[in-house]
Amino acid sequence: MRPTRCRCGSEVIGLGKTMLARRLPTIMPPMSLDEALEVTAVHSVAGLLSADRGVLAARPFRAPHHTVSAAGLVGGGDPVRPGEVSLAHRGCLFLDELLEFKAAVLEALRQPLEDGFVTISRARARATFPARPLLVGAINPCPCGYAGERQGRCTCPPERVRSYRARLSGPLLDRIDLHVALPPVDVVHLQSAARGEPSAPVRERVMAARAAQAERARRGGAALTNATLAPRDLERLAAPDAAGARVLAAAMDKLGLSARAYSKVLRVARTVADLDGSDAVRAPHVAEAVHARLFDRDPDAAQAARAVP
């Protein structure tokens, strides 16, 4: 998939963050009937289904504006209605310009992301809505967006950059599995006739990985996906081999990863192994999972970052 726009000279080159995020539902497995019923129920409660609309088959994609309120994001109101995090349940919740969201609004996501549901209590009502979306956030490296570019166009003073990045708190960042940098794309690559890999074969690999997880769940009584494995099952099913354990131990020591980040690395490494068709979690799988923790590896790496999924 290629970036969507290119403005040459003194203008910014679009990296395609939004385009990539919008393609995510196309590589996710089809919803099961139970998942489709869950999604349909949430959208029905929110009043988003017409009378002649049947069960929703496509995974939802929600992209609220950064001016959204906490109630709009996690739910609320009178009567109580689900928020964007629930409307994106089983689909994708894309927060573009993540650092432009109010800090209190972003912090409201911590509990739903941790528990997979959100409970809203009011004087006359109490409601619980499911909330297991694939969260994707996109940020710029600084307020002007030019930090780290070779042309040296960034005019943001260091204290302004630090204040800007501090809007994303450590606890919330800890709950994001992957931190991926998208560096500027050369015009030569944009003008190339070569096409990126289409979604269909990527989706096939994802479905094969999900099938492997489902088979492990059938054999061992664990959760259906790596993301929802209980801690005891995670240690049992995602334990790396000897070489992988050494890589993980070195990363923990060097990067000072939190217990939550350690769990994230194990889940991602198990998923990378599944995508690789490997029953065992090996050193390369662990190394790739650690490499995806960009801001743990180098807190100043945001200087060159263009997105944090």
C-alpha positions in Angstrom: 0.0 0.0 0.0 1.5 3.3 -1.1 1.3 6.8 0.4 -1.7 8.8 -0.8 -0.2 12.1 -1.7 3.0 13.9 -2.5 3.7 17.6 -2.3 7.2 18.4 -3.5 9.4 21.4 -2.7 8.7 23.0 0.6 5.5 21.1 1.3 5.0 18.0 3.4 5.0 14.6 1.9 2.0 12.5 3.0 3.0 9.2 4.5 -0.4 7.5 4.1 -1.0 6.9 7.9 -4.8 7.4 7.5 -4.9 5.3 4.4 -3.0 2.4 6.1 -5.4 2.6 9.1 -8.5 2.5 6.9 -7.1 -0.6 5.2 -6.8 -2.5 8.5 -10.4 -4.0 8.5 -9.6 -5.4 5.1 -6.9 -7.7 6.5 -8.8 -8.7 9.6 -10.6 -12.1 9.6 -14.3 -12.1 8.8 -16.5 -11.8 11.9 -18.0 -14.9 13.4 -21.8 -14.9 13.9 -21.3 -14.2 17.6 -19.1 -11.2 16.9 -21.4 -9.9 14.3 -24.3 -10.1 16.7 -22.3 -8.2 19.3 -21.4 -5.4 16.9 -25.0 -5.2 15.6 -26.4 -5.0 19.2 -24.0 -2.1 20.1 -24.9 -0.1 16.9 -28.6 -0.8 17.5 -28.5 0.6 21.0 -26.7 3.6 19.7 -29.5 4.1 17.2 -27.3 3.7 14.2 -29.3 0.9 12.5 -32.3 1.5 10.2 -35.3 -0.7 10.7 -34.6 -2.6 7.5 -30.9 -3.2 8.3 -29.9 -6.8 9.2 -26.9 -8.2 11.0 -23.7 -6.2 10.3 -21.2 -8.3 8.5 -18.3 -5.8 8.0 -16.0 -5.0 10.9 -16.5 -1.4 12.0 -14.1 1.4 11.4 -14.5 4.5 13.6 -12.3 7.7 13.3 -13.6 10.4 15.7 -12.3 13.9 15.5 -9.8 15.0 18.1 -12.4 17.4 19.6 -14.5 14.4 20.8 -15.5 14.5 24.4 -14.8 11.8 27.0 -18.5 10.8 26.8 -18.4 10.6 23.1 -15.3 8.4 23.2 -16.1 6.0 26.0 -19.9 6.5 26.3 -22.3 8.4 28.5 -25.2 10.8 28.2 -28.8 10.5 29.3 -30.1 8.0 28.2 -26.7 6.2 28.3 -25.3 5.5 24.9 -22.1 3.6 23.8 -19.1 5.7 22.8 -16.7 5.3 19.9 -14.6 2.7 21.7 -17.7 0.5 21.8 -18.9 1.4 18.3 -15.5 0.2 17.1 -15.8 -3.1 19.0 -14.4 -6.0 17.0 -13.2 -3.5 14.4 -10.8 -0.5 14.3 -10.7 2.7 16.3 -8.5 5.2 14.6 -7.4 8.3 16.5 -5.7 10.6 14.0 -3.5 13.4 15.4 -3.6 11.5 18.7 -1.7 14.2 20.7 -4.4 16.8 19.7 -7.0 14.9 21.8 -7.5 16.3 25.3 -5.4 14.4 27.9 -8.5 13.6 30.0 -10.2 12.1 27.0 -7.3 9.8 26.2 -6.9 8.7 29.8 -10.5 7.6 29.8 -9.4 4.9 27.3 -7.2 3.2 29.8 -9.8 1.1 31.6 -11.7 0.0 28.5 -8.4 -1.0 26.7 -7.4 -3.0 29.8 -10.7 -4.7 30.6 -12.4 -5.0 27.1 -15.6 -3.4 28.3 -16.8 0.0 29.7 -19.3 0.4 32.5 -21.2 3.7 32.7 -23.1 4.6 35.9 -25.7 7.4 36.1 -28.2 8.2 38.8 -31.0 6.4 36.9 -29.1 4.0 34.8 -26.1 1.7 34.6 -24.9 0.2 31.4 -22.0 -2.0 30.3 -20.8 -2.1 26.7 -18.1 -4.3 25.1 -15.0 -2.5 24.0 -12.4 -4.6 22.2 -11.4 -2.6 19.2 -8.0 -2.6 17.4 -6.8 0.8 18.5 -4.6 2.8 16.1 -3.2 6.2 16.8 -1.2 8.5 14.5 1.0 11.3 15.7 3.5 13.8 14.3 7.0 14.0 15.9 6.4 17.6 17.0 3.8 20.4 16.7 5.0 21.6 13.3 5.5 18.0 12.0 9.0 18.5 10.6 11.2 17.2 13.5 13.8 14.7 12.3 13.7 15.7 8.6 16.9 16.1 6.8 15.9 19.5 5.5 16.0 20.9 9.1 12.7 22.7 8.7 11.5 22.1 12.3 11.3 25.4 14.2 9.8 24.0 17.5 11.9 24.8 20.6 12.9 21.7 22.7 10.6 22.6 25.6 7.6 22.8 23.2 8.5 19.4 21.7 8.8 17.8 25.2 5.4 19.3 26.2 3.8 18.1 23.0 5.0 14.5 23.5 4.1 14.5 27.2 0.5 14.6 26.2 0.7 10.8 25.7 1.1 9.4 29.2 3.3 6.5 30.1 0.4 4.3 31.3 -1.5 4.8 28.1 1.6 4.2 25.9 2.2 1.0 27.9 -1.2 -0.3 26.7 -0.3 0.2 23.0 1.3 -3.0 21.7 3.2 -1.7 18.7 5.1 1.6 18.2 6.0 1.9 14.5 7.9 4.8 12.9 7.0 5.8 9.3 9.9 7.9 8.0 9.5 10.3 5.1 9.0 8.6 1.7 11.3 9.6 -1.2 9.6 11.0 -4.2 11.3 8.3 -6.4 9.5 5.6 -4.5 6.2 7.4 -4.8 6.6 7.7 -8.6 7.6 4.0 -8.9 5.3 1.8 -10.9 5.8 -1.0 -8.3 2.7 -1.8 -6.3 2.4 -2.8 -2.7 1.1 -6.1 -1.5 -2.7 -6.2 -1.8 -4.9 -6.9 1.3 -6.1 -10.4 0.2 -2.8 -12.4 0.8 -2.2 -10.5 4.0 -5.6 -11.4 5.2 -4.9 -15.1 4.4 -1.8 -15.0 6.6 -3.8 -13.4 9.4 -6.6 -16.0 9.1 -4.0 -18.8 9.2 -2.5 -17.3 12.3 -5.9 -17.0 13.9 -6.6 -20.7 13.0 -3.4 -21.7 14.8 -4.6 -19.7 17.9 -8.0 -21.4 17.7 -6.4 -24.8 17.6 -4.3 -24.1 20.6 -7.4 -22.9 22.4 -9.2 -26.1 21.5 -6.4 -28.3 22.7 -5.5 -26.3 25.9 -8.7 -24.5 26.9 -7.1 -21.1 26.4 -8.7 -17.9 25.0 -9.2 -17.8 21.2 -6.7 -15.0 20.5 -3.3 -14.1 21.8 -4.5 -10.7 22.9 -7.0 -12.2 25.4 -4.8 -15.0 26.8 -4.9 -15.1 30.6 -1.5 -14.5 32.3 -1.0 -18.2 33.2 -1.8 -19.3 29.6 0.4 -16.6 28.2 3.4 -17.9 30.1 2.6 -21.4 29.0 1.8 -20.8 25.3 4.1 -17.9 24.5 7.2 -18.9 26.4 10.2 -18.4 24.1 12.9 -21.0 23.5 16.2 -20.6 25.2 17.7 -18.1 22.7 14.4 -16.1 22.7 14.4 -16.0 26.5 17.9 -14.5 26.5 16.8 -11.8 24.0 13.8 -11.0 26.2 15.9 -10.9 29.4 18.4 -8.6 27.8 15.6 -6.3 26.5 14.0 -6.2 30.0 17.4 -5.3 31.6 18.4 -2.7 29.0 15.1 -1.0 28.3 13.6 -1.3 31.8 10.3 -2.6 30.4 7.3 -2.6 32.8 5.4 -5.8 33.6 2.7 -4.7 31.2 5.2 -4.1 28.4 6.7 -7.5 29.1 3.3 -9.1 28.6 2.8 -7.1 25.4 6.1 -8.3 24.0 5.2 -11.9 24.7 1.8 -11.6 23.1 3.3 -9.9 20.0 6.1 -12.4 19.8 3.6 -15.3 19.9 1.6 -13.6 17.1 4.7 -13.0 15.0 5.5 -16.7 15.4 2.0 -17.6 14.4 2.3 -15.5 11.2 5.6 -17.2 10.6 3.9 -20.6 10.9 6.0 -21.6 13.9 4.8 -23.5 16.9 7.7 -22.3 19.0 8.4 -18.6 19.9 12.1 -18.1 18.8 14.6 -15.4 19.2 13.8 -13.6 15.9 10.1 -13.4 16.9 11.1 -11.9 20.3 13.5 -9.5 18.6 10.8 -8.3 16.2 8.4 -7.8 19.1 11.0 -5.8 21.0 11.9 -3.8 17.9 8.2 -2.7 17.7 8.4 -1.1 21.1 9.9 2.1 19.6 9.5 4.4 22.5 10.8 1.8 25.0 13.9 1.3 22.9 14.6 5.0 22.5 12.3 7.7 24.2 13.7 10.2 21.7 12.9 8.1 18.7 9.7 10.1 18.3 12.1 12.6 16.6 11.8 10.4 13.5 8.4 8.9 14.2 5.4 9.4 12.0 2.9 7.0 13.5 2.3 5.1 16.7 -0.2 2.2 16.0 
